[in-house]
Amino acid sequence: MEQRASMAATDFKDYYAILGVSKTADAGEIKRSFRKLARKYHPDVNPDNKTAEAKFKEVSEAYEVLSDADKRKKYDQFGQYWQQASRAGGGVPRGGAAGGAAGFDFGAYGSFDDFINELLGRMGGGFGGPGGGPAGAGRSQSYSYQQSPGAGFNTGGFGNSGFGFDPRTASGAGGKSASGRGPLDQDADLKLTFSEAFRGAQKRFSIGGESVTVRIPAGVKPGSKIRLKGKGARNPQTQQRGDVYLTVSLIPHGFFSFDGDNLTCEVPIAPDEAVLGAKIAVPTPDGSVTVSVPAGVKSGQSLRLRGKGWPNKKSSSRTDLLVKVVITPPKDLGSEEKALYEKIRDSRKNDPRKAIADNKL
Protein backbone atom coordinates (compact mmCIF):
# COMPACT_ATOMS: atom_id res chain seq x y z
CA MET A 1 0.00 0.00 0.00
CA GLU A 2 1.42 3.37 -0.96
CA GLN A 3 2.18 5.75 1.86
CA ARG A 4 1.41 9.26 0.71
CA ALA A 5 2.89 12.46 1.98
CA SER A 6 2.05 16.10 1.54
CA MET A 7 4.93 18.41 0.71
CA ALA A 8 3.18 21.55 -0.47
CA ALA A 9 5.81 24.20 0.16
CA THR A 10 3.31 27.01 -0.17
CA ASP A 11 0.98 25.68 2.56
CA PHE A 12 1.15 28.27 5.33
CA LYS A 13 0.76 27.02 8.88
CA ASP A 14 -0.58 29.55 11.37
CA TYR A 15 1.32 28.45 14.45
CA TYR A 16 -0.55 30.91 16.66
CA ALA A 17 -3.90 29.44 15.60
CA ILE A 18 -2.58 25.89 16.05
CA LEU A 19 -1.67 26.65 19.68
CA GLY A 20 -4.79 28.73 20.21
CA VAL A 21 -2.96 31.89 21.29
CA SER A 22 -2.80 35.44 19.99
CA LYS A 23 0.18 36.92 18.18
CA THR A 24 0.92 39.02 21.27
CA ALA A 25 1.04 36.00 23.59
CA ASP A 26 4.07 35.87 25.88
CA ALA A 27 6.36 32.87 26.32
CA GLY A 28 4.51 31.65 29.41
CA GLU A 29 1.14 31.63 27.68
CA ILE A 30 2.58 29.78 24.67
CA LYS A 31 4.16 27.17 26.94
CA ARG A 32 0.97 26.60 28.93
CA SER A 33 -1.11 26.19 25.79
CA PHE A 34 1.40 23.74 24.31
CA ARG A 35 1.45 21.60 27.45
CA LYS A 36 -2.33 21.42 27.52
CA LEU A 37 -2.56 20.40 23.86
CA ALA A 38 0.40 18.00 24.07
CA ARG A 39 -1.27 16.13 26.93
CA LYS A 40 -4.52 16.00 24.97
CA TYR A 41 -3.03 14.64 21.75
CA HIS A 42 -0.05 12.62 23.01
CA PRO A 43 0.21 9.18 21.30
CA ASP A 44 0.34 7.43 24.69
CA VAL A 45 -3.07 8.91 25.53
CA ASN A 46 -4.43 8.18 22.03
CA PRO A 47 -2.98 4.82 20.94
CA ASP A 48 -3.44 4.01 17.23
CA ASN A 49 -5.18 7.36 16.65
CA LYS A 50 -3.52 8.79 13.52
CA THR A 51 -5.48 12.03 13.72
CA ALA A 52 -4.30 12.70 17.28
CA GLU A 53 -0.74 11.75 16.34
CA ALA A 54 -0.76 14.22 13.45
CA LYS A 55 -2.18 16.92 15.73
CA PHE A 56 0.52 16.21 18.32
CA LYS A 57 3.24 16.67 15.69
CA GLU A 58 1.58 19.88 14.51
CA VAL A 59 1.42 21.49 17.97
CA SER A 60 5.00 20.34 18.67
CA GLU A 61 6.18 21.99 15.47
CA ALA A 62 4.31 25.19 16.34
CA TYR A 63 5.80 25.29 19.85
CA GLU A 64 9.31 24.63 18.53
CA VAL A 65 9.08 27.80 16.44
CA LEU A 66 7.15 30.11 18.77
CA SER A 67 9.15 29.18 21.88
CA ASP A 68 12.38 30.24 20.20
CA ALA A 69 12.70 34.03 20.18
CA ASP A 70 14.81 34.14 17.02
CA LYS A 71 12.62 31.70 15.10
CA ARG A 72 9.47 33.51 16.20
CA LYS A 73 10.88 36.84 15.03
CA LYS A 74 11.70 35.35 11.60
CA TYR A 75 8.25 33.71 11.45
CA ASP A 76 6.47 36.97 12.30
CA GLN A 77 8.52 38.88 9.72
CA PHE A 78 8.61 36.45 6.78
CA GLY A 79 5.63 34.13 7.36
CA GLN A 80 5.89 30.86 5.43
CA TYR A 81 9.42 31.78 4.29
CA TRP A 82 10.83 32.05 7.83
CA GLN A 83 12.93 28.87 7.44
CA GLN A 84 14.64 30.27 4.35
CA ALA A 85 15.32 33.47 6.27
CA SER A 86 16.87 31.43 9.08
CA ARG A 87 19.11 29.45 6.72
CA ALA A 88 20.29 32.31 4.52
CA GLY A 89 23.72 33.55 5.62
CA GLY A 90 24.37 37.25 6.21
CA GLY A 91 26.73 39.33 4.18
CA VAL A 92 25.13 38.76 0.78
CA PRO A 93 24.40 42.13 -0.79
CA ARG A 94 20.83 42.87 -1.74
CA GLY A 95 20.50 42.01 -5.41
CA GLY A 96 23.69 39.85 -5.25
CA ALA A 97 24.19 36.31 -6.53
CA ALA A 98 21.16 35.18 -8.48
CA GLY A 99 19.05 32.16 -7.79
CA GLY A 100 17.95 30.36 -4.62
CA ALA A 101 18.11 31.22 -0.95
CA ALA A 102 21.87 31.78 -1.11
CA GLY A 103 21.26 34.84 -3.31
CA PHE A 104 19.18 36.73 -0.73
CA ASP A 105 20.21 38.67 2.32
CA PHE A 106 17.03 38.43 4.38
CA GLY A 107 18.36 40.89 6.89
CA ALA A 108 18.22 43.60 4.21
CA TYR A 109 14.41 43.46 4.05
CA GLY A 110 12.29 45.44 6.42
CA SER A 111 9.14 43.40 5.86
CA PHE A 112 7.71 40.36 4.18
CA ASP A 113 6.28 42.55 1.39
CA ASP A 114 9.74 43.94 0.55
CA PHE A 115 11.15 40.45 0.41
CA ILE A 116 8.43 38.89 -1.73
CA ASN A 117 8.36 41.83 -4.16
CA GLU A 118 12.05 41.47 -4.92
CA LEU A 119 11.77 37.69 -5.04
CA LEU A 120 9.01 37.89 -7.66
CA GLY A 121 11.02 40.38 -9.66
CA ARG A 122 14.17 38.29 -9.62
CA MET A 123 12.29 35.17 -10.67
CA GLY A 124 11.21 36.93 -13.87
CA GLY A 125 7.46 37.00 -13.46
CA GLY A 126 7.02 35.23 -10.18
CA PHE A 127 5.49 31.93 -9.25
CA GLY A 128 3.82 30.19 -12.15
CA GLY A 129 3.98 33.30 -14.37
CA PRO A 130 5.79 33.74 -17.67
CA GLY A 131 9.40 32.79 -17.00
CA GLY A 132 11.96 35.47 -17.63
CA GLY A 133 14.71 33.75 -15.63
CA PRO A 134 17.15 31.07 -16.63
CA ALA A 135 14.91 28.16 -15.66
CA GLY A 136 11.76 29.24 -17.45
CA ALA A 137 12.47 31.49 -20.41
CA GLY A 138 9.51 31.62 -22.79
CA ARG A 139 7.30 29.24 -20.80
CA SER A 140 5.21 29.07 -17.65
CA GLN A 141 7.10 27.80 -14.63
CA SER A 142 6.00 26.60 -11.22
CA TYR A 143 8.59 27.59 -8.64
CA SER A 144 8.56 26.12 -5.14
CA TYR A 145 10.78 28.40 -3.12
CA GLN A 146 11.03 25.97 -0.24
CA GLN A 147 12.86 23.48 -2.46
CA SER A 148 15.58 25.95 -3.47
CA PRO A 149 19.20 25.18 -2.51
CA GLY A 150 19.66 24.88 1.23
CA ALA A 151 15.98 25.43 1.95
CA GLY A 152 14.92 21.84 2.49
CA PHE A 153 11.43 20.48 3.10
CA ASN A 154 8.88 21.22 5.79
CA THR A 155 9.64 19.46 9.05
CA GLY A 156 7.42 16.40 9.39
CA GLY A 157 6.03 16.95 5.91
CA PHE A 158 5.32 13.24 5.54
CA GLY A 159 2.90 13.12 8.43
CA ASN A 160 2.27 9.59 9.72
CA SER A 161 3.86 7.73 6.83
CA GLY A 162 6.92 6.89 8.90
CA PHE A 163 9.01 8.77 6.31
CA GLY A 164 9.47 12.27 7.70
CA PHE A 165 11.77 14.86 6.13
CA ASP A 166 13.96 16.90 8.42
CA PRO A 167 15.63 20.05 7.02
CA ARG A 168 19.14 19.03 8.18
CA THR A 169 20.72 20.10 4.91
CA ALA A 170 24.10 21.44 3.95
CA SER A 171 24.36 25.20 3.39
CA GLY A 172 25.49 27.16 0.36
CA ALA A 173 24.80 26.79 -3.33
CA GLY A 174 27.84 24.85 -4.48
CA GLY A 175 28.57 21.16 -4.91
CA LYS A 176 29.27 18.43 -2.39
CA SER A 177 30.90 19.28 0.92
CA ALA A 178 33.91 17.51 2.41
CA SER A 179 31.50 15.03 3.98
CA GLY A 180 30.10 14.16 0.57
CA ARG A 181 26.80 15.97 1.20
CA GLY A 182 25.45 18.74 -1.00
CA PRO A 183 23.02 21.64 -0.48
CA LEU A 184 20.22 19.79 -2.27
CA ASP A 185 20.60 16.61 -0.20
CA GLN A 186 17.93 15.78 2.36
CA ASP A 187 17.72 13.62 5.48
CA ALA A 188 14.67 11.53 6.32
CA ASP A 189 13.70 9.05 9.01
CA LEU A 190 12.41 5.63 7.95
CA LYS A 191 10.58 3.63 10.61
CA LEU A 192 10.46 -0.14 10.17
CA THR A 193 9.13 -3.05 12.16
CA PHE A 194 11.62 -5.66 13.38
CA SER A 195 10.18 -8.09 10.84
CA GLU A 196 10.67 -5.69 7.91
CA ALA A 197 14.24 -4.93 8.93
CA PHE A 198 15.07 -8.59 9.59
CA ARG A 199 13.69 -10.00 6.33
CA GLY A 200 13.96 -6.95 4.08
CA ALA A 201 11.01 -5.25 2.42
CA GLN A 202 9.86 -2.82 -0.24
CA LYS A 203 8.20 0.47 0.68
CA ARG A 204 6.39 2.85 -1.64
CA PHE A 205 6.11 6.56 -0.97
CA SER A 206 4.84 9.61 -2.81
CA ILE A 207 7.42 12.41 -2.76
CA GLY A 208 6.14 15.59 -4.34
CA GLY A 209 3.73 13.63 -6.52
CA GLU A 210 6.44 11.17 -7.62
CA SER A 211 6.04 7.53 -6.60
CA VAL A 212 9.25 6.12 -5.15
CA THR A 213 9.91 2.46 -4.32
CA VAL A 214 12.52 1.84 -1.64
CA ARG A 215 14.07 -1.60 -1.31
CA ILE A 216 15.06 -2.35 2.27
CA PRO A 217 17.85 -4.96 2.43
CA ALA A 218 17.58 -7.72 5.03
CA GLY A 219 19.49 -7.03 8.21
CA VAL A 220 19.36 -3.23 8.43
CA LYS A 221 19.78 -1.99 11.98
CA PRO A 222 18.88 1.24 13.80
CA GLY A 223 21.07 4.01 12.44
CA SER A 224 21.61 2.34 9.05
CA LYS A 225 21.66 4.74 6.10
CA ILE A 226 19.90 4.16 2.77
CA ARG A 227 20.63 6.55 -0.10
CA LEU A 228 17.99 7.48 -2.69
CA LYS A 229 19.99 9.02 -5.51
CA GLY A 230 18.39 11.94 -7.31
CA LYS A 231 15.27 12.07 -5.09
CA GLY A 232 16.17 15.13 -3.03
CA ALA A 233 15.43 18.84 -3.45
CA ARG A 234 15.50 20.39 -6.94
CA ASN A 235 17.41 23.51 -7.96
CA PRO A 236 14.81 25.50 -9.95
CA GLN A 237 17.54 27.13 -12.02
CA THR A 238 19.54 24.06 -13.12
CA GLN A 239 16.89 21.38 -12.42
CA GLN A 240 19.63 19.44 -10.65
CA ARG A 241 18.39 17.23 -7.81
CA GLY A 242 20.10 16.11 -4.65
CA ASP A 243 19.87 12.81 -2.83
CA VAL A 244 17.73 11.60 0.05
CA TYR A 245 19.48 9.85 2.94
CA LEU A 246 17.18 7.61 4.97
CA THR A 247 18.11 6.86 8.58
CA VAL A 248 16.53 3.63 9.76
CA SER A 249 14.81 3.40 13.14
CA LEU A 250 12.94 0.35 14.43
CA ILE A 251 9.58 0.27 16.16
CA PRO A 252 10.19 -1.46 19.54
CA HIS A 253 9.37 -5.17 19.58
CA GLY A 254 7.52 -6.75 22.48
CA PHE A 255 10.04 -9.58 22.91
CA PHE A 256 13.29 -8.99 21.02
CA SER A 257 15.73 -6.11 21.43
CA PHE A 258 19.33 -5.35 20.46
CA ASP A 259 22.43 -5.95 22.57
CA GLY A 260 25.16 -4.54 20.34
CA ASP A 261 25.09 -6.62 17.15
CA ASN A 262 23.24 -9.47 18.86
CA LEU A 263 19.59 -9.91 19.68
CA THR A 264 18.46 -10.45 23.25
CA CYS A 265 15.27 -11.58 24.98
CA GLU A 266 14.01 -12.56 28.42
CA VAL A 267 12.50 -15.99 29.12
CA PRO A 268 10.82 -16.86 32.45
CA ILE A 269 11.56 -20.20 34.12
CA ALA A 270 10.06 -21.85 37.21
CA PRO A 271 12.08 -22.34 40.43
CA ASP A 272 12.18 -26.11 39.99
CA GLU A 273 13.51 -25.68 36.43
CA ALA A 274 16.28 -23.48 37.78
CA VAL A 275 17.20 -26.01 40.48
CA LEU A 276 16.92 -29.23 38.50
CA GLY A 277 17.55 -27.96 34.97
CA ALA A 278 15.07 -28.32 32.12
CA LYS A 279 14.48 -28.27 28.40
CA ILE A 280 12.36 -25.25 27.45
CA ALA A 281 10.95 -23.75 24.23
CA VAL A 282 12.47 -20.37 23.32
CA PRO A 283 11.16 -18.13 20.51
CA THR A 284 13.72 -17.00 17.90
CA PRO A 285 13.27 -14.87 14.75
CA ASP A 286 12.87 -18.15 12.80
CA GLY A 287 10.49 -19.85 15.23
CA SER A 288 10.68 -21.79 18.48
CA VAL A 289 13.72 -23.93 19.40
CA THR A 290 14.42 -26.21 22.36
CA VAL A 291 17.04 -24.95 24.79
CA SER A 292 18.65 -26.88 27.65
CA VAL A 293 18.70 -24.88 30.87
CA PRO A 294 21.51 -26.14 33.13
CA ALA A 295 20.75 -27.12 36.73
CA GLY A 296 21.52 -24.33 39.18
CA VAL A 297 21.16 -21.49 36.66
CA LYS A 298 20.89 -18.05 38.25
CA SER A 299 18.18 -15.53 37.53
CA GLY A 300 19.51 -13.00 35.03
CA GLN A 301 22.07 -15.40 33.56
CA SER A 302 22.18 -15.41 29.75
CA LEU A 303 22.33 -18.42 27.48
CA ARG A 304 23.86 -17.87 24.05
CA LEU A 305 22.16 -19.33 20.98
CA ARG A 306 24.77 -19.04 18.24
CA GLY A 307 23.59 -18.02 14.80
CA LYS A 308 20.03 -17.28 15.94
CA GLY A 309 20.34 -13.50 16.06
CA TRP A 310 20.37 -10.73 13.42
CA PRO A 311 21.49 -11.13 9.79
CA ASN A 312 25.11 -10.09 9.27
CA LYS A 313 25.21 -7.82 6.19
CA LYS A 314 28.92 -8.51 5.67
CA SER A 315 28.46 -12.27 5.42
CA SER A 316 25.79 -14.92 5.14
CA SER A 317 26.04 -15.66 8.86
CA ARG A 318 23.84 -14.50 11.71
CA THR A 319 24.74 -12.94 15.04
CA ASP A 320 23.74 -14.61 18.31
CA LEU A 321 20.56 -14.56 20.38
CA LEU A 322 21.21 -13.96 24.08
CA VAL A 323 18.48 -15.57 26.18
CA LYS A 324 18.26 -14.04 29.66
CA VAL A 325 16.54 -16.44 32.06
CA VAL A 326 14.39 -14.95 34.81
CA ILE A 327 13.34 -17.21 37.67
CA THR A 328 9.65 -16.52 38.17
CA PRO A 329 7.94 -17.93 41.29
CA PRO A 330 4.32 -19.01 40.87
CA LYS A 331 1.71 -16.53 42.11
CA ASP A 332 -1.15 -18.96 42.77
CA LEU A 333 -0.01 -22.09 44.60
CA GLY A 334 -2.28 -25.05 45.09
CA SER A 335 -2.35 -26.64 48.52
CA GLU A 336 -0.19 -29.58 47.40
CA GLU A 337 2.40 -27.29 45.76
CA LYS A 338 2.52 -25.09 48.84
CA ALA A 339 3.05 -28.11 51.10
CA LEU A 340 5.94 -29.31 48.95
CA TYR A 341 7.61 -25.88 48.97
CA GLU A 342 7.22 -25.79 52.77
CA LYS A 343 8.81 -29.22 52.99
CA ILE A 344 11.74 -28.03 50.86
CA ARG A 345 12.14 -24.96 53.06
CA ASP A 346 12.12 -26.99 56.26
CA SER A 347 14.63 -29.52 54.97
CA ARG A 348 16.97 -27.05 53.22
CA LYS A 349 20.50 -27.07 54.61
CA ASN A 350 22.02 -24.47 52.35
CA ASP A 351 21.90 -20.79 53.40
CA PRO A 352 21.91 -18.69 50.20
CA ARG A 353 22.89 -15.55 52.16
CA LYS A 354 25.81 -17.01 54.10
CA ALA A 355 28.41 -15.37 51.85
CA ILE A 356 27.06 -11.87 52.49
CA ALA A 357 26.35 -12.19 56.22
CA ASP A 358 29.45 -10.27 57.38
CA ASN A 359 29.03 -7.28 55.07
CA LYS A 360 28.73 -3.87 56.76
CA LEU A 361 30.04 -0.31 56.46
N, C-alpha and C positions, 0 to 999 in steps of 0.2 A: 504493500500500500504506500502510495507516495505521501511523503510528509511535506506539506507546503509551508511556505514562509513568506511573510510580507516584508518587503524592503523598500517601500515607497519613501524616497529621500525627502520628498516635499511634504509628507504628512507632518503637520505641526502638532506637538503635544503640549497642551497647556498644563504645565506642572502645578501651577497654583490651583487650578480647578480639580486636578487629580487628587491633591491633598485636601481640598476643601477649605483653602485659606485665601485671604485677599493678598494682593500684590504688596501691601504695606505690612504684612505679617512679620513679626520679629522672629528671631531664631528659636526662642522658647515655644512660641505658638506652632511653628512648623514642626518642631520635634514632637510636641504633644500629639498633634494630628497624625503624624507618621506612626507613632507608637500605637495609637488607637486603631488605625487602619491595618497595620501590620499584624496585630493580634487577631483582627477580624478575618483576614484573608490568608493567614499563615497555612502552608501545606499540612502541617501537623494537626491543625484544627479542622482542615477540610481535605481529608485524604481522598485521592482520586477525583478531585474536583478541578478540572482543567480551567474553568472560568475563574475560580478563586486563585489558582496558581498564577494565571496571567495577570490578574489584578494585583497580586502581591508583588510581582516583578515590576509592574507599572508604578506602584507607589514607592517601591525601593529606588527605582530609577529617578523619580521625581525628587525624593528626599536627598539622594546623592548629589544632585545638582543644586537644589535650593539651600542645603545645609552648608555648602561651601561658598564662602563670600565671593571669591574670585569667579567661580563658575556662575553664580547667581547674577553677578554684575554683567558678565558676557551674555547670559541668557536674556536678561532684561534689555540689553542694548541691541543685540543682533537676532533675537528670536530663534527661529529654527536653524540659523547658521552659527549658533554660539560655539559649537564644537570646532568648526573651521577657524573661528576667531581665536579659540584657545590654542589650536595647533600651529597657526601661522606664526613664524618667528618675526621679531621686531627688526628694524633696520632696513626693511625693503622700501625704497622710496615709492610714494604714491604714483601710480602710472608706470612702475618699473617693469620687471620681467613679465612677459605675457604668459597667460595660461595657467589655470589651476590656483590652488590656495597659496602656493609658494610665491605667486606674483602679486599678492595683496598685503599691504601693511594695514591690518585692521585697526591699529591704534591711531591711524591717521583720519579715521572717520568719526564724526561727532554723533552720528545717529545711524539707525538701520536704513533710513531712506537714502542717506548719502552713500552708504555702502552698496545698496542694491542698484541705485541709479548708475553708478560707475560700472558695476558688474555687468549690467545689461548692455551698457555701451561697449564695453570691451569684448563682449561675446558676439558683437556684430548683429544685433537684432534681438538678443535676449533668448529666453527659453522657448523653444519650439517655433520661433519666428524665422524669417528668411536669413540664412546663415551668411554673414559677411566675414567670419573668421576662418582660420585655416581648416577647421574640421568640417565646415558646412557651407563652403562657397557655392552659391547658386542653387541650394536646395534647403528644404526645411530640416531643422535639426532639433532633437529633443536632448536637452542637456541637464543631467542630474548633478548638481553641484556637489552633493555629498559624496559622490564617487570620484571626485577629482583627486590628484595625487596628494597623499598624506591625509586625506579627509576621512577615509574609512567608512564603515557602515554604522547604522544606528545600533547602540548597545541593545542586546537581546532582541534584535530584529526578527529572529526566527521563532519567537514565542515558545511554545511547548513542544517543538519538534525534536528537542534534544540536540539541536545543531545551531547554537547561538553565536553570532558574530560579536567579537569584542574589538573595539578600535585600537588595538595595540600595534600600530603600524610604525614603520620607519618614517623619518621625516625627510623633507627635501624633495626635489623633483628630478634627481639624477637616477643612476642605475643602482645596482646592488651595493649594499654596504659591505664592510669587512666580514660581517657575519653571514653574508650570502643572502640577506634579505633586502628587498627593494621597497620603495615608497608605495607601490601598488599592491604589495603583498598583504594578506589578511590572516588573522588568527581566528580559529573557531573551536568550540568545545563539542566533542562528539560523545554522547552518553550511550553506553552499550550495556546489555545484560551480561552476566558471566557466561551464559550459554553462547551468545553471539560472539563474544571475544574468544572463547575457547575453541569453537568450531569454525569460526569465520562466517561471514555473512555478506549480503549485498544490501545497501541502503539507497533509496531514491529520495532526492530532495529537489525542490524548485527554488533556484537562486535567481532572482530577478526575472522570472518568467522562463528561465532555461532549466530543463530537467537534467539533473546530474545523477549518475549512478556511481556510488562509491563501493569498491570492493574491499571488504575488511578481511585481511589475512588471518588465518587461525593462529592463536597464541599471542595476540596483542595484549599488552598490559597497561595499567594506569600510567599515564605520562608518555605513552608511545605517540609518535608523530606520523601522520599520513599526509602526503603532499598531493594537492589537486592542481596540476599545472595548468595555467591559463584560465583559472576560474575566479580570480580575484577582481579587484577594482579595475575600472577601465579609465585610461587617460582620454578625455574627450577630444584632445587635439590630435594625438597620434593613433588613437584606437588601440594602443598597446594595453594588454591586460597582465596583471600580476598573478600570483599564485595564492592558493588558500592552504594554510597549514592547520590540519585538524589535530587537536590534542585529545587523546582518548581518556575518558574516565568511566569507571564501572559502577553501575547501580549495586549497592550492597546486597550480598546474597545472604539468605537466612541460615546457611550452614557452613559454606566455605568462605575462607578469607585468605589473604596473602601473608606469608612470612618470608620476606625477601623474594627469592625466585620460586620458592616452594609454596604449595597450598597447605593450609592447616584447617583442622576442624576439631570439635570437642565431642566425645562420645561418652555417655554415662554408663557406668557398670555398677552392679550390686556389690555389697560388702562381701558376700560369699565368693563372688567371682574374683574379687581382688585377693582374697585369702588363698583360695584353692586354685586359682587360674581358670581360664575358660576359653572357649572358641566362640567369638561373637561376629555378627554381621556388621560391616562398616560400609557406609555409602562412599563411593568414589565418583569422579566425573563420568566414568564409564558404566557405573552400576555397582551393585553391592558385591563385596568380596568377604571371605572368611578370614578373620585375623585371630591369631593365638595370643591371648593375654597371659603373661607369665604369672605364676603364683607369687604373691607378695608385692605386686605392683603398687606403687604409691599414687595417690590422687594428684593429678597435675603432670604426671610423667608422660612423655610422648613416645609413641611407637612410630617408627619410620617405615612407610610403604614405598619402596623404591620404584620409580617409573610410573607412579600413579598420580603425579601432580600436573603441572601446567606444561603445554607444548613448548619445547625449546626451539625458537626460530632459527638458531644457528645450526641445528642438527635435527635429525628425525627422532631424537630421544625426548623423554619427558622428565621434568623435575620430580621431586618426591612429594608425597602427601604425609604430613606430620599429624598423627592422630593423638590428641591429648585426652587421656582417660580421666574421668571425674567420678570418684566413688560417690554414689548417690544412695543414701539410706532410704528405705521404704517409709512412706508417710502413714499408710494405713496397715497396721499389722493385725493379722488374725490372732486369735488366742493361742493357737499352736505355735505360730511363728514367734510370738512374744515369749512364750515359755522356753523355747529353744535358745533365743538370744539371752534370756536371763540365766539359763544353764551355762551358756558359754561364758558370760560375765563372771558367774560365781566360781567357775573352774579355771579361769584364766590365770596363768602364773606370770605372764610377761607384763611389765609396767611400761607402756609406750612413752611415758614422760620421765623415766629414770635419768636419761642423759641430760635433761635440762633442769633437774631439781636444784642444783647448786648455783644457778645463775642469779646474780643480783648486781646492783650498782653500788 
